[in-house]
Amino acid sequence: MTFTWLFSLQGIVPVFVTGLGERWLPLGIVTLVTFGVSWVIYQIFLSPLANIPGPFLGKILPSIVQPAYRNGRMFRHSMENHRRYGPMVRLGCNTVSFIDFPTIQQIYQSYEFIKAPIWYQGFEMFGEGFFTTARADFHRKRKRVILPAFTLRALRVMEKSIIQFGPVNLITGDPPGDATEGAVVNIYHTLTLLSADVITELTLGKSVQLLSRGSHPITEWFHATTRLVVIFNVFPFLKGARWGFRELRGLLQDFEDYVSSCIQERRQRLQQEPPAEKESSRGPSGRLVPDILGNLILSVDPDTGEKLTDQELKCETISLLFGGSDTVASTMSTVLLQLFRNPHVFTRLQEEIITTFPKTVKAMGIDYETIRHQIPLMEAVISETLRIMPSSPGTFWRTVPAGGRVLFNHYLPAGTEVGGAAAAYHIGPEWSDPMVFNPDRFLGVAGEKSYPRVYTFSLGPRQCLGRALAFREISLILVTLFRFFEISILDEEELNKQWLHFVTLRPHDKQLNIAVKPRPGFIV
C-alpha cells in the first residue's frame, strides 16, 4: 500500500511542479529583469558613489566577483583604471580605490577603518587571528604577544637558522649546488622551495626540507588552503556547510593536525633544553630561541599574563606560514627579473658583494649586518623591486566607519570598501620617473624620503610585522646566490612573460629559467 502511494506521488509531483512553473515562470523572469534594471540604474545614477569615475562593470558589480579578480589580473585592472580615471576610482559597486598618499595614510594610520570582512573571511577557517581580525582590541592584544618574536634581538638569534636553511641550503642543494659545469634552473621554483624550508624551520620548529627532498605534503596543504580561501571569499556561505569540497577539507584537516603536532614537539623540546640554553633576553620568560614558534610558545601578554592557547598558536602559525613563504619567494624572483632587465645595476651590485665578501669568506660568514652597512645597494634593490613589482600588488581593503567619511574631498557612506592600490600607487605621480628601475631613490638622503612613502607592507598599526625578517632573509639568500654563482637569463621571453596575482605575484607558468654556474675559486 505504502509503495503504491509513493509511486503515485512520483507521478503527481512533476505535473504539479510543471504547472507551477508554467504559471509563475514569466512573473519570475519579469521580477529578475526589473530588479536587474533597477540595480543598474541605482548604481550608475543614484548611488552615493555614482559621481566617482570608474569602469562600467565597476559601477554595477562587486569587485570580488569581477573576472579580473578570478584570473589574477586585478592589480593590472587597478593600474589601468587609475591611469585612465585618476587618483580615485570606483572599482566595484561598493569599492573605491585610491593612489593619493595622504588619503592612503588617512585610511591606514589608525584602527578607524577596519578590515573589509568580505576580503578576509576566507582566511578565518582556522579561527580569528592577528591577520584576519577586524577588531582593534583583539589585534592590539594579540600584537603584544606576537611582536617580541620579531624584535631585532630575536631576529639576530634566528639568523643562524635562516642562513642554514636558506643560503647554505641553496649552495649545497640540488640544484643549483650540483651545477659544477653549469645548469639551467627554474629559479622561481627553487626559491619557492627554499623559502618554504626557511619559514617552516622558523614557524614549525623544523624545516620540511623541500629543496633537498623534493616533496612534502605541505605543498598539497598550501594549495588546498589557497583554493578554499578563494572559494570562501567569494561564497562565504559555503564555509559553514557540512557538504562539498570533501577532498580539500580533508587536506585542510591534515594540515591542521600536522601544525598541532609541530607545536607539541616544539613545546616538549623547550622543556627539555638544558639551563645553559635558556639564558636569554626577551620577555618575562627571559628566554630567546632561534625560531618564531618557540618565541610564541614562551611569549606572555605583559598586560594580562596570558599565553597563547594551542588553538591560537595553530591559527597564528598557519598565517605566518602563508605570509612568509610565497611572498619571500615572489620578491626574490622579481628582484632577479629586475636585475636581468637592468644589467648595469646587476653588475654594480655583484661588484659590491664580491668586494665585501671575497673568496676567503665561506657561506656561513655572510651576515646581514655586514650586508646592511657595507652593501646598502642590496636593500635599495629590494625596495625598488617592491615598489615597481610588489609581491602583494593588490589592495588591503578597509571599511568606512559609521557616519561615513570624507576621502579625497568626496563623502563616502559607512560600509564602503576603500583602500590604496599598491601597484598603481607605486607607479603613480607620487614618484619621479616611476617606470624607471632606480634603486638610488632608496639610498642616502633620497632614501630617507622614499622609505616612508612605500606602502608594500601596509601602514599604521596593521603594518606587516615580518618586514625586517623578509629583508634579512632575502638579502642573505640573494647575496649568497650572487657571491657563489654566475647567473644569467636564458632569453628575452623570460623577461617579458606575464605575471599574475592570486595570493602573491608569480609568473603565469610558474617558471623563471636562468643559467647557473659556480664562480671559480669561491669556497663554500
ChimeraX attribute file (.defattr): number of C-alpha atoms within 10 A of each C-alpha:
attribute: neighborCount
match mode: 1-to-1
recipient: residues
	/A:1	5
	/A:2	7
	/A:3	8
	/A:4	9
	/A:5	9
	/A:6	11
	/A:7	10
	/A:8	11
	/A:9	11
	/A:10	11
	/A:11	10
	/A:12	11
	/A:13	11
	/A:14	11
	/A:15	11
	/A:16	11
	/A:17	11
	/A:18	12
	/A:19	12
	/A:20	11
	/A:21	13
	/A:22	11
	/A:23	11
	/A:24	11
	/A:25	13
	/A:26	11
	/A:27	12
	/A:28	12
	/A:29	11
	/A:30	11
	/A:31	12
	/A:32	12
	/A:33	12
	/A:34	11
	/A:35	12
	/A:36	13
	/A:37	12
	/A:38	12
	/A:39	15
	/A:40	18
	/A:41	14
	/A:42	15
	/A:43	20
	/A:44	19
	/A:45	12
	/A:46	12
	/A:47	16
	/A:48	16
	/A:49	23
	/A:50	16
	/A:51	12
	/A:52	16
	/A:53	20
	/A:54	23
	/A:55	15
	/A:56	14
	/A:57	16
	/A:58	21
	/A:59	25
	/A:60	19
	/A:61	18
	/A:62	14
	/A:63	21
	/A:64	18
	/A:65	13
	/A:66	15
	/A:67	13
	/A:68	16
	/A:69	18
	/A:70	14
	/A:71	11
	/A:72	19
	/A:73	19
	/A:74	23
	/A:75	23
	/A:76	19
	/A:77	17
	/A:78	26
	/A:79	22
	/A:80	13
	/A:81	21
	/A:82	24
	/A:83	15
	/A:84	13
	/A:85	14
	/A:86	15
	/A:87	22
	/A:88	22
	/A:89	24
	/A:90	28
	/A:91	30
	/A:92	25
	/A:93	23
	/A:94	22
	/A:95	23
	/A:96	24
	/A:97	25
	/A:98	26
	/A:99	25
	/A:100	19
	/A:101	17
	/A:102	11
	/A:103	18
	/A:104	23
	/A:105	17
	/A:106	16
	/A:107	24
	/A:108	23
	/A:109	15
	/A:110	14
	/A:111	19
	/A:112	15
	/A:113	24
	/A:114	20
	/A:115	25
	/A:116	21
	/A:117	16
	/A:118	16
	/A:119	20
	/A:120	19
	/A:121	21
	/A:122	23
	/A:123	23
	/A:124	18
	/A:125	16
	/A:126	17
	/A:127	15
	/A:128	18
	/A:129	21
	/A:130	21
	/A:131	20
	/A:132	23
	/A:133	21
	/A:134	20
	/A:135	13
	/A:136	17
	/A:137	11
	/A:138	13
	/A:139	19
	/A:140	14
	/A:141	15
	/A:142	20
	/A:143	17
	/A:144	14
	/A:145	23
	/A:146	22
	/A:147	15
	/A:148	20
	/A:149	26
	/A:150	19
	/A:151	15
	/A:152	12
	/A:153	13
	/A:154	23
	/A:155	22
	/A:156	18
	/A:157	15
	/A:158	21
	/A:159	20
	/A:160	15
	/A:161	19
	/A:162	28
	/A:163	24
	/A:164	16
	/A:165	24
	/A:166	27
	/A:167	25
	/A:168	21
	/A:169	22
	/A:170	24
	/A:171	21
	/A:172	14
	/A:173	17
	/A:174	16
	/A:175	18
	/A:176	24
	/A:177	20
	/A:178	14
	/A:179	19
	/A:180	12
	/A:181	8
	/A:182	16
	/A:183	17
	/A:184	17
	/A:185	21
	/A:186	17
	/A:187	22
	/A:188	23
	/A:189	17
	/A:190	22
	/A:191	24
	/A:192	21
	/A:193	25
	/A:194	26
	/A:195	28
	/A:196	28
	/A:197	24
	/A:198	28
	/A:199	29
	/A:200	25
	/A:201	23
	/A:202	25
	/A:203	25
	/A:204	27
	/A:205	20
	/A:206	17
	/A:207	16
	/A:208	22
	/A:209	20
	/A:210	20
	/A:211	23
	/A:212	16
	/A:213	11
	/A:214	10
	/A:215	13
	/A:216	11
	/A:217	13
	/A:218	17
	/A:219	13
	/A:220	15
	/A:221	20
	/A:222	17
	/A:223	14
	/A:224	19
	/A:225	21
	/A:226	18
	/A:227	15
	/A:228	22
	/A:229	22
	/A:230	21
	/A:231	14
	/A:232	22
	/A:233	22
	/A:234	17
	/A:235	15
	/A:236	15
	/A:237	9
	/A:238	15
	/A:239	18
	/A:240	9
	/A:241	9
	/A:242	8
	/A:243	9
	/A:244	10
	/A:245	12
	/A:246	10
	/A:247	10
	/A:248	18
	/A:249	16
	/A:250	13
	/A:251	19
	/A:252	21
	/A:253	13
	/A:254	15
	/A:255	20
	/A:256	18
	/A:257	13
	/A:258	15
	/A:259	19
	/A:260	19
	/A:261	14
	/A:262	18
	/A:263	22
	/A:264	13
	/A:265	14
	/A:266	19
	/A:267	16
	/A:268	11
	/A:269	12
	/A:270	16
	/A:271	10
	/A:272	9
	/A:273	10
	/A:274	10
	/A:275	8
	/A:276	7
	/A:277	11
	/A:278	15
	/A:279	13
	/A:280	14
	/A:281	13
	/A:282	18
	/A:283	17
	/A:284	12
	/A:285	14
	/A:286	12
	/A:287	17
	/A:288	25
	/A:289	22
	/A:290	20
	/A:291	27
	/A:292	25
	/A:293	28
	/A:294	22
	/A:295	25
	/A:296	22
	/A:297	20
	/A:298	21
	/A:299	26
	/A:300	20
	/A:301	17
	/A:302	13
	/A:303	9
	/A:304	8
	/A:305	10
	/A:306	11
	/A:307	17
	/A:308	18
	/A:309	10
	/A:310	13
	/A:311	13
	/A:312	16
	/A:313	19
	/A:314	25
	/A:315	24
	/A:316	24
	/A:317	23
	/A:318	21
	/A:319	19
	/A:320	21
	/A:321	18
	/A:322	16
	/A:323	18
	/A:324	22
	/A:325	22
	/A:326	23
	/A:327	21
	/A:328	24
	/A:329	27
	/A:330	23
	/A:331	27
	/A:332	25
	/A:333	26
	/A:334	25
	/A:335	22
	/A:336	24
	/A:337	18
	/A:338	20
	/A:339	20
	/A:340	20
	/A:341	16
	/A:342	14
	/A:343	12
	/A:344	10
	/A:345	18
	/A:346	17
	/A:347	13
	/A:348	11
	/A:349	20
	/A:350	17
	/A:351	13
	/A:352	18
	/A:353	20
	/A:354	15
	/A:355	13
	/A:356	16
	/A:357	20
	/A:358	12
	/A:359	16
	/A:360	11
	/A:361	15
	/A:362	15
	/A:363	23
	/A:364	13
	/A:365	12
	/A:366	19
	/A:367	19
	/A:368	20
	/A:369	12
	/A:370	13
	/A:371	21
	/A:372	16
	/A:373	10
	/A:374	14
	/A:375	20
	/A:376	18
	/A:377	21
	/A:378	25
	/A:379	20
	/A:380	20
	/A:381	26
	/A:382	22
	/A:383	25
	/A:384	25
	/A:385	24
	/A:386	24
	/A:387	26
	/A:388	23
	/A:389	23
	/A:390	24
	/A:391	27
	/A:392	23
	/A:393	28
	/A:394	26
	/A:395	21
	/A:396	20
	/A:397	24
	/A:398	25
	/A:399	22
	/A:400	23
	/A:401	17
	/A:402	11
	/A:403	9
	/A:404	14
	/A:405	16
	/A:406	11
	/A:407	18
	/A:408	15
	/A:409	8
	/A:410	13
	/A:411	12
	/A:412	21
	/A:413	18
	/A:414	14
	/A:415	18
	/A:416	21
	/A:417	29
	/A:418	26
	/A:419	26
	/A:420	27
	/A:421	28
	/A:422	32
	/A:423	25
	/A:424	27
	/A:425	28
	/A:426	26
	/A:427	20
	/A:428	20
	/A:429	14
	/A:430	13
	/A:431	14
	/A:432	10
	/A:433	11
	/A:434	15
	/A:435	12
	/A:436	11
	/A:437	18
	/A:438	18
	/A:439	20
	/A:440	16
	/A:441	20
	/A:442	21
	/A:443	18
	/A:444	11
	/A:445	10
	/A:446	11
	/A:447	15
	/A:448	12
	/A:449	13
	/A:450	16
	/A:451	15
	/A:452	9
	/A:453	16
	/A:454	18
	/A:455	21
	/A:456	25
	/A:457	18
	/A:458	18
	/A:459	20
	/A:460	14
	/A:461	15
	/A:462	19
	/A:463	14
	/A:464	14
	/A:465	16
	/A:466	17
	/A:467	14
	/A:468	13
	/A:469	21
	/A:470	18
	/A:471	18
	/A:472	22
	/A:473	22
	/A:474	24
	/A:475	23
	/A:476	24
	/A:477	25
	/A:478	20
	/A:479	25
	/A:480	25
	/A:481	20
	/A:482	18
	/A:483	25
	/A:484	24
	/A:485	21
	/A:486	15
	/A:487	20
	/A:488	16
	/A:489	20
	/A:490	15
	/A:491	11
	/A:492	10
	/A:493	11
	/A:494	16
	/A:495	16
	/A:496	10
	/A:497	12
	/A:498	12
	/A:499	17
	/A:500	19
	/A:501	22
	/A:502	18
	/A:503	19
	/A:504	21
	/A:505	25
	/A:506	25
	/A:507	17
	/A:508	13
	/A:509	10
	/A:510	14
	/A:511	17
	/A:512	24
	/A:513	19
	/A:514	20
	/A:515	19
	/A:516	26
	/A:517	20
	/A:518	22
	/A:519	15
	/A:520	11
	/A:521	9
	/A:522	15
	/A:523	12
	/A:524	16
